[in-house]
C-alpha cells in the first residue's frame, strides 16, 4: 500500500491579517516546516495544496483556482488526483497551521479505516478533526460530485469514516490568530 501526504495550506489567513500561515515563523522556522517534519516520515510522498509561493519547500505544490473557491475540500480533490497519478492508494491530509500533529497519525488512521472503506478521520475529546484524514484514492469521484453540487464541508465528504481517537487535543492545536501563534511559541518552548 502506497500512502501519499498532503499539507492543506490554501487558506487566506483572515484572522492573521491576511498573512500566509504557512510562512509564519514559529521557533525561527516557517510553520510549514514543522508540519513537513512530522508528516513526511509517515508517508511515501508529500505535496502542498496551496499557493505557488509555497514552491520553495522542495515539494510539489498543487495550486488551483478551485482550492481558493472551495477551500480544503477542493485541496483534497486535487491531492487525490495527484496521489492517483503517482500510484498511491491513499492520501493523508493535515492542516498547515497545526505544528504539533501526531507523529503516529498515519498508522492510527490506517487502523481506524479498517471496515470503513479505507476512510478515517482524527478525533479528540474536543471533537472531530476532518482535515486530518486518510482518504482512499477511490473517493475522488465522490468528492468531485460534492464539489460540483457546491458542498465545501470536509465532514460531509468524510461521512462514514472510521474514527481514530487521539487523547491529546494539543496535537491538533491550530494557529488562527496572533494569540494562537504566541501560545504555540510557548508550547514549543516547553517541548511541544
C-alpha positions as CSV (number, residue, x, y, z in Angstrom):
1,X,0.0,0.0,0.0
2,X,1.4,3.4,-1.0
3,X,0.3,6.4,1.1
4,X,0.8,9.9,-0.1
5,X,0.5,13.0,2.1
6,X,-0.9,16.5,1.5
7,X,-0.5,19.6,3.6
8,X,-3.5,21.8,3.3
9,X,-2.1,25.3,3.0
10,X,-4.6,27.2,0.8
11,X,-6.3,29.4,3.4
12,X,-6.5,33.2,3.3
13,X,-5.3,33.8,6.9
14,X,-8.0,36.3,7.6
15,X,-7.7,36.2,11.4
16,X,-3.9,36.7,10.9
17,X,-4.4,39.9,9.0
18,X,-4.2,38.1,5.6
19,X,-0.8,36.6,6.4
20,X,0.2,33.3,4.7
21,X,0.1,31.0,7.7
22,X,2.5,28.5,6.0
23,X,5.2,31.2,6.1
24,X,4.6,32.4,9.7
25,X,7.7,32.0,11.9
26,X,7.4,29.5,14.8
27,X,10.6,28.9,16.7
28,X,12.5,30.7,14.0
29,X,11.3,28.5,11.1
30,X,8.3,28.7,8.8
31,X,5.2,27.0,10.2
32,X,5.0,24.6,7.2
33,X,8.5,23.2,8.1
34,X,7.1,21.9,11.4
35,X,4.3,20.1,9.6
36,X,6.6,18.7,7.0
37,X,8.9,17.3,9.6
38,X,6.1,15.5,11.4
39,X,4.2,14.2,8.3
40,X,6.9,13.4,5.8
41,X,8.3,10.4,7.7
42,X,4.8,8.9,7.8
43,X,4.1,8.9,4.0
44,X,5.9,7.9,0.9
45,X,5.5,11.2,-1.0
46,X,4.3,14.6,0.2
47,X,2.8,17.6,-1.5
48,X,1.4,21.0,-0.6
49,X,-2.1,22.2,-1.5
50,X,-1.7,26.0,-1.6
51,X,-0.2,29.0,-3.3
52,X,2.6,28.9,-5.8
53,X,4.6,30.9,-3.2
54,X,5.0,27.6,-1.3
55,X,7.2,26.2,-4.0
56,X,10.4,26.9,-2.1
57,X,10.0,23.9,0.2
58,X,11.1,21.2,-2.2
59,X,7.7,19.6,-2.5
60,X,5.1,19.6,-5.3
61,X,2.6,22.4,-5.0
62,X,-1.0,21.7,-6.1
63,X,-2.3,25.2,-6.8
64,X,-5.7,25.5,-8.3
65,X,-8.4,28.2,-8.5
66,X,-10.9,25.7,-7.2
67,X,-8.9,25.5,-4.0
68,X,-9.3,29.2,-3.4
69,X,-13.0,29.0,-4.2
70,X,-14.0,25.8,-2.4
71,X,-11.4,25.6,0.3
72,X,-9.8,22.5,1.8
73,X,-12.2,20.0,0.2
74,X,-11.0,21.2,-3.3
75,X,-7.5,20.7,-2.0
76,X,-8.3,17.1,-1.0
77,X,-9.7,16.5,-4.6
78,X,-6.5,17.9,-6.1
79,X,-4.5,15.8,-3.7
80,X,-6.4,12.6,-4.6
81,X,-5.9,13.2,-8.3
82,X,-2.1,13.8,-7.7
83,X,-2.0,10.7,-5.4
84,X,-3.6,8.6,-8.1
85,X,-1.1,9.9,-10.6
86,X,1.8,8.7,-8.5
87,X,0.3,5.3,-7.9
88,X,-0.8,5.9,-4.3
89,X,-3.7,4.0,-2.8
90,X,-4.5,6.6,-0.1
91,X,-3.9,10.2,0.8
92,X,-3.4,11.6,4.3
93,X,-4.2,15.2,4.8
94,X,-3.1,17.6,7.5
95,X,-3.5,21.4,8.0
96,X,-0.5,23.7,7.7
97,X,-1.4,25.6,10.9
98,X,-1.1,22.5,13.2
99,X,2.6,22.2,14.1
100,X,2.2,19.6,16.8
101,X,0.3,17.0,14.8
102,X,0.9,13.4,16.0
103,X,3.9,11.5,14.8
104,X,1.8,8.4,14.7
105,X,-1.1,10.0,12.7
106,X,-0.9,7.7,9.7
107,X,-0.7,4.3,11.4
108,X,-3.6,5.2,13.7
109,X,-5.7,6.4,10.8
110,X,-5.0,3.2,9.0
111,X,-6.3,1.1,11.9
112,X,-9.4,3.3,12.2
113,X,-10.1,2.9,8.4
114,X,-10.5,-0.8,8.6
115,X,-14.1,-1.7,7.9
116,X,-14.8,1.9,6.7
117,X,-13.7,1.6,3.0
118,X,-10.2,2.9,3.8
119,X,-11.6,6.2,5.1
120,X,-10.8,7.6,8.6
121,X,-10.6,10.9,10.4
122,X,-8.9,12.0,13.6
123,X,-10.9,12.8,16.7
124,X,-10.1,14.1,20.2
125,X,-12.2,14.5,23.3
126,X,-13.0,18.0,22.0
127,X,-14.4,16.7,18.7
128,X,-13.6,15.7,15.1
129,X,-10.7,17.0,13.1
130,X,-11.7,16.1,9.5
131,X,-8.7,17.9,7.9
132,X,-6.7,15.1,9.5
133,X,-7.9,12.2,7.4
134,X,-7.0,9.2,5.5
135,X,-8.7,9.2,2.1
136,X,-8.8,6.3,-0.3
137,X,-8.0,7.5,-3.9
138,X,-11.3,5.8,-4.9
139,X,-13.1,8.7,-3.0
140,X,-12.0,11.2,-5.7
141,X,-15.2,10.8,-7.8
142,X,-17.5,11.2,-4.7
143,X,-15.6,14.4,-3.6
144,X,-15.9,15.7,-7.2
145,X,-19.6,15.2,-7.1
146,X,-19.9,17.0,-3.8
147,X,-17.8,20.0,-5.1
148,X,-20.0,20.1,-8.3
149,X,-23.0,20.3,-6.0
150,X,-21.5,23.3,-4.1
151,X,-20.6,21.3,-1.0
152,X,-17.5,22.5,0.9
153,X,-17.7,20.8,4.2
154,X,-15.0,18.2,5.0
155,X,-17.3,16.5,7.4
156,X,-19.8,15.7,4.6
157,X,-17.1,14.3,2.4
158,X,-15.8,12.1,5.3
159,X,-19.3,10.7,6.0
160,X,-18.9,7.1,7.2
161,X,-15.3,7.4,8.1
162,X,-13.6,5.4,10.9
163,X,-12.5,7.5,13.8
164,X,-9.0,7.5,15.2
165,X,-9.1,8.7,18.8
166,X,-6.2,10.8,20.0
167,X,-6.3,11.8,23.7
168,X,-4.1,14.9,23.3
169,X,-6.1,17.9,22.0
170,X,-2.9,20.0,21.8
171,X,-1.7,17.7,19.0
172,X,-4.3,19.3,16.8
173,X,-3.9,22.9,18.1
174,X,-4.2,25.2,15.2
175,X,-2.9,28.7,14.8
176,X,-5.5,31.1,13.6
177,X,-4.7,34.3,15.4
178,X,-1.6,36.2,16.7
179,X,-2.6,35.0,20.2
180,X,-2.6,31.4,18.9
181,X,0.9,31.9,17.5
182,X,2.1,33.2,20.9
183,X,0.6,30.2,22.6
184,X,2.3,27.9,20.0
185,X,5.7,29.5,20.8
186,X,5.1,28.8,24.5
187,X,4.2,25.2,23.7
188,X,7.2,24.8,21.5
189,X,9.5,26.2,24.3
190,X,8.1,23.6,26.6
191,X,8.9,20.8,24.2
192,X,5.5,20.7,22.4
